[in-house]
Amino acid sequence: MEYFRRRPVGWREDNRAAIIAMSFGGSKLKPSDLFNSLKVIEEETSNVDKSLSVGQKFFDRFKHRLTEENPFNA
């Protein structure tokens, strides 16, 4: 059920329809403003971006250990 909460049924069709409407209409609206299913996808994507920043923080803290020369690779 969690999968369908994050990826509502029919979101691909809504995305296609939004792309077509934007190309013909030249509207200033975002696709997520037109379809609720695309809004859910956009919110999930922003949550993933936040979790990536945690990974980036980890890398920034330990990159000196990861990039040091390994004496066993010689």
N, C-alpha and C positions, 0 to 999 in steps of 0.2 A: 504494500500500500504506500510505503514511503516513496518508492520509485514513481508511482503515478501522481503523488503530491508534488514531486519535484519536476516531473515531465508530464503535464496534463495531456490527456488524449486529444489529438487533433492540433497540437501546437505546430507541427510542420505545415499543415494546410493553412493555418492562420498566418504563418510566416510567409508562405508563398503569396497569399492574397495581399498581405501588407506590402510586399515588394512590388507587386503589380500595381497596387493602388498608388504607391509612392511614385512609381515611374511615370504613370499616366497623369496623375493629379498634381504632382509637384507640391504636395502638401508639406507644411512645416511640422506636422505631427510625427511623433516617433511610432514605430510599429507597436511598441508596448502600450501606447495610449489607445490604440485601436482595439487590441485584443488582450483580454485578461490572461490568457494562457501564456502569451509572450512576456507579460509583466512578471509572472512567476519565474520564468526562465531567466529573465534579467536579474531578478533579486537573488536567485541561486548563484548566478555567475559572480555577482558582487561579493557574495559570501565566500566563494572559492578564492577570489582575489585577496581577501583578507587573510585567509589561511596561508596563501603563498607568501605573504609578507612575513609570517612567522618562520617559514622555511628560510627566507632570505636573512632574517635576523640570526638564525642558527649558523648559516654559512658565514656571515660576517664575523661572528664571534670565533669560529673555529677554522677559518680559511687558512690561517698561518700554519696549522697542523696538516691540513690537507695538501697544501702546496709545497711543503718542505720536501727536500730531496730524500727519497727513501734509500738508505744505505744498502738494502737488499736487492734493489733493482740494478745495481752496477754490474 
